[in-house]
């Protein structure tokens, strides 16, 4: 039985709200009403348009069950939601609604101003997904999959930097934000990981998939670690790689701000889950964001467990795994002496230090 949660009178809302799984009626400024039943959509995101001050001052994004989304601007709506389902016994921390893909971290519950954005194409499916923090105007994480079918190289890179129209104008980053800032537009899902089609490659150039990076880091250590992930992306090593790439945007780990006010993260990191023959392994890679070249080629020195990465970031990675598998793979990072050098087992990288700087 559905429980009516609220009638959203948007003229009284300060910023926004989210509804998940229920019936929704959206009233357009023209007076037309658009209705969705609970089988038509997965969730709804509502963002206040601060430039308008009437009853139609809200934009509504409806995430449909076929993974597409529809946007309505200058609207008001009535939303009814059911009681949320209880999680299954073998997965108590999974995402309850959207974000059920294995690569997704746990979606933020701290703010109603976070958007889940999915980029996809008809030929190759999902390019990547990301969570966007409208309040901070920053990417919380980008996540994607690598497997045989989407790892073919059919096109070459063609720089196509652009704003993301799925983010309301006042909350998106713009090309002008980077101009003259001294920082590169640093990809999270890199262009080189999406060469299967021109459309997918172009989607990696949305600014929502980027963070301000010093080029010494972006073209140096970060680029080298991205190449390392591509080295792992072979049939002999994985059936699928589930990849999360992000940077710290929490207040305690912001290095500075650009002249236009964008967050410059203090750390950049990756969380990688490898699946081969129904067996799981995971690794975290943690880097300090510095404006200098890093000549250390022993990439195992940047390796940490997913448990440690979660402590440092406050993000719950690979939460959609069954709890018993999640607990095991996130706590393990096997290191052993091979040929006189410490090596991170299964990942084939050398480690010379015992700790990675937090």
C-alpha positions as CSV (number, residue, x, y, z in Angstrom):
1,X,0.0,0.0,0.0
2,X,1.4,3.4,-1.0
3,X,2.0,6.0,1.6
4,X,1.7,9.5,0.6
5,X,4.8,11.3,1.7
6,X,4.2,14.9,0.7
7,X,2.6,17.4,-1.6
8,X,5.5,19.5,-2.8
9,X,4.5,23.1,-2.9
10,X,7.6,24.4,-4.8
11,X,7.1,28.0,-4.1
12,X,7.9,27.2,-0.5
13,X,10.9,24.9,-1.2
14,X,14.3,26.3,-0.5
15,X,16.5,24.0,-2.7
16,X,15.1,20.6,-3.8
17,X,13.9,17.1,-3.0
18,X,14.1,13.6,-4.4
19,X,11.3,11.0,-4.7
20,X,11.8,7.3,-5.4
21,X,9.4,4.7,-6.8
22,X,5.8,6.0,-6.6
23,X,3.2,7.9,-8.7
24,X,4.1,11.3,-10.0
25,X,2.1,14.1,-11.7
26,X,4.0,17.0,-13.2
27,X,2.1,20.2,-14.0
28,X,3.7,22.2,-16.8
29,X,3.4,26.0,-17.0
30,X,0.9,25.5,-19.8
31,X,-1.4,23.6,-17.5
32,X,-0.8,20.3,-19.1
33,X,-0.3,17.4,-16.7
34,X,2.3,14.6,-17.3
35,X,1.7,11.5,-15.2
36,X,3.9,8.5,-14.5
37,X,3.0,5.3,-12.7
38,X,5.4,3.6,-10.4
39,X,6.2,1.1,-13.1
40,X,7.3,3.8,-15.6
41,X,10.1,5.4,-13.7
42,X,12.8,4.6,-11.2
43,X,13.3,7.9,-9.4
44,X,12.7,11.6,-9.6
45,X,15.1,14.4,-8.9
46,X,13.9,18.0,-8.3
47,X,16.1,21.0,-8.5
48,X,15.1,24.5,-7.5
49,X,15.6,27.1,-10.2
50,X,16.9,30.1,-8.2
51,X,16.3,32.5,-11.1
52,X,12.5,32.1,-10.8
53,X,10.2,33.0,-7.9
54,X,6.8,31.6,-8.8
55,X,5.1,28.3,-8.3
56,X,6.7,27.0,-11.4
57,X,10.3,27.5,-10.2
58,X,11.5,23.9,-10.2
59,X,13.1,21.6,-12.7
60,X,12.1,17.9,-12.6
61,X,14.3,15.1,-13.9
62,X,12.5,11.8,-14.2
63,X,14.7,8.7,-14.5
64,X,12.8,6.1,-16.5
65,X,13.0,2.4,-16.0
66,X,14.7,2.0,-19.4
67,X,17.7,3.9,-18.0
68,X,16.8,7.1,-20.0
69,X,15.7,10.3,-18.4
70,X,13.3,13.2,-19.2
71,X,13.7,16.8,-18.1
72,X,10.9,19.3,-17.3
73,X,11.6,22.9,-16.5
74,X,9.3,25.5,-14.9
75,X,7.0,22.9,-13.3
76,X,5.3,21.9,-10.1
77,X,4.5,18.3,-9.2
78,X,2.7,16.0,-6.8
79,X,4.6,12.8,-5.8
80,X,3.4,9.8,-3.9
81,X,6.0,7.2,-2.8
82,X,5.6,3.7,-1.1
83,X,7.3,2.6,2.0
84,X,10.9,1.8,1.0
85,X,11.6,-1.9,0.7
86,X,13.8,-3.6,3.3
87,X,17.2,-4.7,2.0
88,X,17.9,-8.3,1.3
89,X,19.7,-10.2,4.1
90,X,22.8,-10.7,2.1
91,X,23.2,-7.1,1.1
92,X,22.3,-4.5,3.7
93,X,24.1,-1.5,2.3
94,X,23.2,-1.7,-1.4
95,X,21.7,1.2,-3.3
96,X,17.9,0.7,-2.8
97,X,16.7,2.4,-6.0
98,X,18.9,3.7,-8.7
99,X,22.5,2.8,-8.9
100,X,22.2,-1.0,-8.8
101,X,25.1,-1.6,-11.2
102,X,28.1,-3.3,-9.7
103,X,30.5,-0.3,-10.3
104,X,28.3,2.2,-8.4
105,X,29.4,3.4,-5.0
106,X,26.6,4.1,-2.5
107,X,24.7,7.2,-3.6
108,X,25.0,10.2,-1.3
109,X,22.2,10.6,1.2
110,X,23.7,13.9,2.6
111,X,22.2,16.2,0.1
112,X,19.0,16.3,-2.1
113,X,21.1,18.3,-4.5
114,X,23.1,15.4,-6.0
115,X,22.3,14.2,-9.5
116,X,22.9,10.7,-10.9
117,X,23.8,11.1,-14.5
118,X,24.2,8.2,-17.0
119,X,25.8,8.7,-20.4
120,X,25.1,6.0,-22.9
121,X,24.8,5.2,-26.6
122,X,22.5,2.8,-28.5
123,X,25.5,0.8,-29.9
124,X,27.6,0.3,-26.8
125,X,25.3,0.9,-23.9
126,X,26.5,2.8,-20.8
127,X,29.6,5.0,-21.4
128,X,29.9,5.9,-17.7
129,X,27.8,7.1,-14.8
130,X,28.5,9.9,-12.4
131,X,27.2,11.6,-9.3
132,X,27.2,15.4,-9.4
133,X,27.1,17.6,-6.3
134,X,25.1,20.7,-7.3
135,X,25.9,22.5,-4.1
136,X,29.7,22.1,-4.6
137,X,29.4,22.2,-8.4
138,X,31.7,19.2,-8.5
139,X,31.8,15.5,-9.6
140,X,31.6,13.1,-6.6
141,X,32.6,10.1,-8.7
142,X,32.6,8.6,-12.2
143,X,32.1,4.9,-12.6
144,X,32.2,2.6,-15.6
145,X,32.8,-0.9,-16.9
146,X,35.6,-2.3,-19.1
147,X,35.1,-5.6,-21.0
148,X,35.8,-7.0,-24.4
149,X,32.9,-5.5,-26.3
150,X,33.5,-1.9,-25.2
151,X,37.3,-2.0,-25.2
152,X,37.8,-2.1,-29.0
153,X,39.5,0.9,-30.6
154,X,37.5,2.1,-33.6
155,X,38.1,5.8,-33.3
156,X,40.8,8.3,-32.2
157,X,40.6,11.0,-29.7
158,X,39.0,14.3,-30.8
159,X,38.9,17.0,-28.2
160,X,35.3,17.9,-27.7
161,X,35.1,19.7,-24.3
162,X,31.7,20.9,-23.5
163,X,29.2,21.7,-20.7
164,X,26.8,19.0,-19.5
165,X,23.2,20.0,-20.5
166,X,21.8,17.4,-18.0
167,X,22.9,19.6,-15.1
168,X,20.9,22.8,-14.5
169,X,22.8,25.8,-15.8
170,X,23.5,27.4,-12.5
171,X,25.0,24.2,-11.1
172,X,27.2,23.1,-14.0
173,X,30.8,23.8,-14.7
174,X,31.5,25.8,-17.8
175,X,34.4,26.2,-20.2
176,X,35.0,29.7,-18.9
177,X,35.6,28.3,-15.4
178,X,38.8,26.6,-16.6
179,X,40.0,29.4,-19.0
180,X,43.1,31.1,-17.5
181,X,42.7,29.1,-14.3
182,X,46.1,27.3,-14.5
183,X,44.4,23.9,-14.3
184,X,43.7,21.3,-16.9
185,X,40.3,19.8,-17.5
186,X,41.2,16.4,-16.0
187,X,39.2,13.4,-17.2
188,X,37.9,10.8,-14.8
189,X,36.6,8.3,-17.4
190,X,39.4,9.0,-19.9
191,X,39.1,9.4,-23.6
192,X,41.4,6.4,-24.2
193,X,39.0,4.1,-22.3
194,X,36.2,4.9,-24.7
195,X,37.5,4.5,-28.2
196,X,34.7,2.1,-29.3
197,X,32.7,4.8,-31.0
198,X,32.8,8.5,-31.8
199,X,29.7,9.1,-29.7
200,X,31.1,7.4,-26.6
201,X,34.5,9.1,-26.9
202,X,32.7,12.5,-27.3
203,X,30.7,11.8,-24.1
204,X,34.0,11.6,-22.1
205,X,34.5,15.3,-22.8
206,X,31.6,16.6,-20.8
207,X,32.9,18.8,-18.1
208,X,30.9,16.9,-15.5
209,X,33.4,14.0,-16.1
210,X,36.3,16.2,-15.1
211,X,38.0,17.8,-12.1
212,X,40.6,20.7,-12.1
213,X,44.0,19.1,-12.2
214,X,47.5,20.4,-12.4
215,X,48.8,19.2,-15.8
216,X,51.9,17.8,-14.1
217,X,49.6,15.3,-12.3
218,X,47.1,14.9,-15.0
219,X,49.6,14.1,-17.7
220,X,52.0,12.4,-15.3
221,X,51.1,10.1,-12.4
222,X,47.4,10.1,-13.1
223,X,47.9,9.3,-16.8
224,X,50.3,6.5,-15.9
225,X,47.8,4.9,-13.5
226,X,45.1,5.1,-16.2
227,X,47.5,3.3,-18.6
228,X,48.0,0.7,-15.8
229,X,44.3,0.1,-15.7
230,X,44.2,-0.4,-19.4
231,X,47.0,-2.9,-19.1
232,X,44.8,-4.9,-16.7
233,X,41.9,-4.6,-19.3
234,X,42.6,-7.9,-21.1
235,X,40.6,-11.1,-21.5
236,X,43.3,-13.1,-19.8
237,X,43.1,-10.8,-16.7
238,X,39.4,-10.1,-16.3
239,X,35.9,-10.9,-17.5
240,X,35.0,-7.3,-16.4
241,X,36.7,-4.5,-14.7
242,X,34.5,-2.2,-12.6
243,X,36.1,1.2,-12.3
244,X,35.5,4.2,-10.0
245,X,37.6,7.3,-10.4
246,X,37.2,10.4,-8.3
247,X,38.8,13.2,-6.3
248,X,38.3,14.5,-2.8
249,X,35.6,17.3,-2.7
250,X,34.9,17.1,1.1
251,X,35.7,20.2,3.0
252,X,38.7,18.6,4.8
253,X,40.4,17.5,1.6
254,X,40.1,20.5,-0.6
255,X,43.5,21.9,-1.6
256,X,42.3,25.3,-2.9
257,X,39.8,26.8,-5.3
258,X,40.3,28.1,-8.9
259,X,39.8,31.8,-9.6
260,X,36.2,30.9,-10.8
261,X,35.5,29.0,-7.6
262,X,35.9,25.4,-8.6
263,X,37.2,22.9,-6.1
264,X,40.8,21.8,-6.5
265,X,41.0,18.4,-4.8
266,X,43.8,17.5,-2.5
267,X,43.8,13.8,-3.6
268,X,42.8,11.8,-6.7
269,X,42.0,8.1,-6.4
270,X,40.6,5.0,-8.1
271,X,38.7,1.9,-6.9
272,X,39.0,-1.1,-9.2
273,X,37.0,-4.4,-8.9
274,X,38.2,-7.3,-11.0
275,X,35.9,-10.2,-11.8
276,X,37.3,-13.3,-13.5
277,X,35.6,-16.7,-13.5
278,X,33.1,-15.5,-10.8
279,X,36.0,-14.6,-8.5
280,X,36.5,-11.1,-7.2
281,X,39.6,-9.0,-6.4
282,X,39.7,-5.2,-5.6
283,X,42.3,-2.5,-5.2
284,X,42.4,1.2,-4.4
285,X,44.9,3.6,-5.8
286,X,45.5,6.8,-3.9
287,X,47.5,9.8,-5.2
288,X,48.4,13.2,-3.7
289,X,47.5,16.0,-6.1
290,X,50.7,18.0,-6.6
291,X,52.0,20.4,-9.2
292,X,55.1,18.4,-9.9
293,X,56.2,15.4,-11.8
294,X,56.1,12.0,-10.0
295,X,58.8,9.7,-11.4
296,X,58.0,6.8,-9.2
297,X,57.1,3.9,-11.5
298,X,56.4,1.4,-8.7
299,X,52.7,1.9,-8.8
300,X,52.1,-0.6,-6.0
301,X,53.3,2.2,-3.7
302,X,49.9,3.9,-4.3
303,X,47.9,0.8,-3.6
304,X,45.6,0.5,-0.6
305,X,42.7,-1.6,0.3
306,X,39.2,-0.5,-0.5
307,X,38.5,-0.5,3.2
308,X,41.2,2.1,3.7
309,X,40.0,4.1,0.7
310,X,36.5,4.2,2.2
311,X,38.0,5.5,5.5
312,X,39.8,8.3,3.7
313,X,36.9,9.3,1.4
314,X,33.7,8.4,3.4
315,X,32.3,6.7,0.3
316,X,31.0,3.1,0.3
317,X,32.4,1.4,-2.8
318,X,31.1,-1.7,-4.4
319,X,28.1,-1.6,-2.1
320,X,26.0,-3.6,-4.6
321,X,28.1,-6.8,-4.0
322,X,26.6,-9.3,-1.6
323,X,28.0,-8.4,1.8
324,X,30.1,-11.5,2.3
325,X,31.9,-10.9,-1.0
326,X,32.2,-7.2,-0.4
327,X,33.7,-7.6,3.1
328,X,36.3,-10.0,1.8
329,X,37.5,-8.2,-1.3
330,X,37.5,-4.8,0.3
331,X,39.7,-5.9,3.2
332,X,42.4,-7.8,1.1
333,X,45.5,-6.5,-0.6
334,X,48.0,-9.3,-0.8
335,X,51.7,-8.3,-0.9
336,X,54.5,-10.8,-1.1
337,X,58.2,-11.0,-1.9
338,X,58.9,-12.0,-5.5
339,X,62.4,-11.9,-7.0
340,X,63.6,-9.8,-4.2
341,X,60.9,-7.2,-4.5
342,X,57.5,-6.6,-2.8
343,X,54.7,-7.2,-5.3
344,X,51.0,-6.7,-5.0
345,X,49.6,-10.1,-5.8
346,X,47.1,-10.4,-8.7
347,X,47.8,-6.8,-9.8
348,X,51.4,-7.4,-10.9
349,X,52.8,-4.1,-9.6
350,X,55.9,-3.5,-7.5
351,X,55.7,-2.0,-4.1
352,X,58.8,-0.4,-2.4
353,X,57.2,1.4,0.5
354,X,55.0,0.0,3.4
355,X,52.5,2.9,3.5
356,X,50.7,5.3,1.2
357,X,50.4,8.8,2.5
358,X,46.9,9.5,3.7
